[in-house]
Amino acid sequence: MNKLLSQLPADLAPEKLPQHIAIIMDGNGRWATQQGLPRIAGHRQGAKTLKELLRCCKDWGIKVLTAYAFSTENWRRPTEEVDFLMLLFEKLIHRELAQMHREGVKISFIGDLSPLPKSLQQKMQHSMLETANNQAIEFNVAVNYGGRQEITQACRHIAELVQRGELNPELINENLITQNLYTTSIPEPDLLIRTSGEMRLSNFLLWQMAYTEIYFTDTFWPEFDRSAFHQALLHYQKRNRRFGSINLTLSA
């Protein structure tokens, strides 16, 4: 048996696993408040949870994990919290990069990285270059990411090509738009997991999740352990993914 799949729970079918999982890591602040801790303690614990989930995906044979770490709307949070998150991102890259590289993790950051602190941008670029050829699992981190902004930027770039006479408008199709998104080389998510009981997409991968299965859980992100992940995958494997078509076997 494949060594990676040997750790897969017996009630999960390897052939029915999602290949790409997207996660909205919600509830860090509320978890910390319930524990009588400052909100930043929730973000620290949330980072540990993400590291454990990444390793779990790798162990169980899931090829792509995309995490919503910081949205374009998150700049509205208190300045001290935003500053802490920027510093936390930088520290995590510095501390975890070597280990992730040894474990074969390919790291990518998606979003508009230009407003981020220069030192953080440099660490992000270094981590992407360092791990570019790794193949064990692809780990995408969405930072200063917004789905509407992403689609708008793609449309603007395509419009500029038309304006310069480099593109015939009749050639504009879904594939062309997809090629101009941050996620151009990333397969569309099979499963989205959102924690903390919220039931919305929050401007995350709006184009890419047209046919993504969605799993909501009341569990706060810092408490989303392997057992909770296992339950999400069990729910996913019960879904009938038709992509707009009809399953003739079930409808007969």
N, C-alpha and C positions, 0 to 999 in steps of 0.2 A: 504493500500500500504506500501511496505517496506520503512522505514524512510530514508534509504540511497538513494533509487532510487527516492524518492519524489522530490529531487532537480535536477533530470536529465531533460535536455531540452526536450520539448514535441516531437521534430522531431528526437530524437535518440531512437532507439529501444533497450530496455535493453537486449534482448536475442541476439542481434548482436554486443554487445560491445566487444572489445578485452579484454581478461582476463589478458594479460601481455603486457605492453607497454615498449619499450626501447627508450631512447632519447639520441641524441648527441647534447649537449648544446653548439652550436657554435655561435660565433659573439659577445661575451662579450667585447673583446678588440676593435673591430670596432665600436660597439655601443658607447663605452666610448669616442673614438676618435671623433666621430660625434658630441658628446655632449660637446666637448672641455675639457674632463676629462681625468685623467690618466687611464691606462688600468685596474689598480686594482679596480677602481670604478665600472667598468663593471663586475668584478668578484663578488663584493659585491651585486650588483643589481641582478646578475644571481643567487646567492644563495637565494635571496628573491623570485625570480620567481620559483625556484625549490620547495621551501617550499609551495608556493601557488598551484603548480601543484600537489604535493603529496596530499594535502588536497582535491583538486578537484577530483582526482582519488578515494580517499576514499569516498567522498560524492556521487559519481556517480556509485559506486559499482564495480570499477576496482580493481582486487585483487593483481596485482604485477606491480611495477614500477622499472625499472632498469636505472640508470643514469650514463653516461660516464663522470666521474669527472676529471680524470687525466690519460693520456695514458703513455705507456712506452716511447713513443717518446717525451712527454712533458718535459722531463728532459733537452731537448736541448734549451728550452726557457731561457731568461735572468735569471741569478741567483736570482736577487731581486724579480722577478715575481714568480719563483718557491718557494722561501722562504715564500713569502706572501701567496701563496696558501696552503702551509703546515700549516701555522699559522691559516689561515682562516678555514681549515678543523677542526683543534683542537678547535677553538673558537665556531664554529657552534655546534659541538658535546656537548661541555660544556653547551652552552646556550639553545639548543633545545631538549636535550635528555629527560628531565623530561616531557615536554609537549607531545612529540611524544609517550612516554611510556603511558601517560594517555589516549591518543587517540587510543591506540591499535596498533601502528606501530611496526612491526618486522623489525629490521635493520640488514642488512648483508653487509659486505665489501668483494668484490671479486677482485682478482689480487694478485700480489706478494707484500705483505705488508712489507717484511723484510728490504728493503732499507729505509723505512720511519723513521722519527725521533721516538725514543723510546717512548717519551711521547705521541705522536699521536697514535702509535701502542697500547699503554695501554688503551687510551680512546676508540679506536675502539673495542678492545676486551671487555671492560667493557660494551659498548653500546650493543654489540651483545648478551652478557650473560644476561643483564638486560631485554632485549626485546624478548628473545628467544621464549617465550610462547604466545606472542601477535598474534592476528588473524585478526584484522580489515583490514590490508593491509601489504604486504611484500615490503619493500623498500631496493633495492640492489644498492650499490654505488660502481662503478668500479674505483679503485684507483691503479695506477701503473699497469694498465691492458693492455694487448696486445693479440689479438686473436691468432696470430701465435705463440707467446710465450706459450700461454695456451695449444695449440694443441701439440707443441713440448714437453712440460713438460709431458703431458699425454702419449705421445708415449714413452718417455724415461722411465717413470715408468712401463709401460707395458713391455717394452724390458727387464727391470731389472727382472721382474717376470718370464719371459721366460728364461732368463739366469740362474736364480737360480733353474729352474726346477719346479716352482710353477704354471706355466701356459702353457698349450698346445697352440702353435701358431694357430691351427685350430679353437680355441675358441675365437679368436679376432674378434670382430664385432663392428658395430656402437654403440650398447648399452654399450659395455665395454669401448669404448673411451669416450662416454658421461659420464659414471660414474667416469671418472678420470679427468673431467674438474672442474673448479672452481664452475660451475653452476650445479653441479650434482643433487641437490635437487630442482632446479628451472625450471618450465616449459619453453619451448621455446617461444620467443616473438611472438605475433600475429601481432604487429605493431611496426615499427621503425619510429620515427619522428626525422628529422634533420633540424635544423634551419639555417638561414643566407645565403641560396642560394647555399651552397655547395652540391654536389651530389656524395658522395662517402661514403663508410663504415668506412674508417680510422681505419682498424684493430680492429673493434669492433664486438664481438660475431660472428666471421666468421663461426664457426661450427653451432652455434645455429640458425642462421638466414637463413637457407637453403630455407624455405618457408614463411618467414616473409614478410608481406606487408610493403612497404616503402613509406613514405610521406615526400616530401621535401617542404620547405617553405622559402621564401626570408626574412621572419621576423627574426630579430636578437633575440637571446635567451632572453635578459633582457626584451623584449617587448612581449614575447610569453605568453599572458594572457589567461583567461578562454575562451574568444571569439575565439581566435586563435586555442585553443585546441578543442573547439567545431567544428570548421571547419575541423580539421584533422579527427575527429571521423566521421563526415558526409561523408567525402571522403572514409574512411575505410568501412563504411557500404554499400557503392555502389560497393565494390569489390566482385568478384566471386571467392572465394577461393576453387580451385579444387585440390591442392596438387598433380598435375601431372595427374589427372584423367580427364574424360570428363563429363561435366554436360549434361546428356541426355535430360533434359527438354529444355535447351537453344539450344541444337544442333538439336533438332527435327524440 
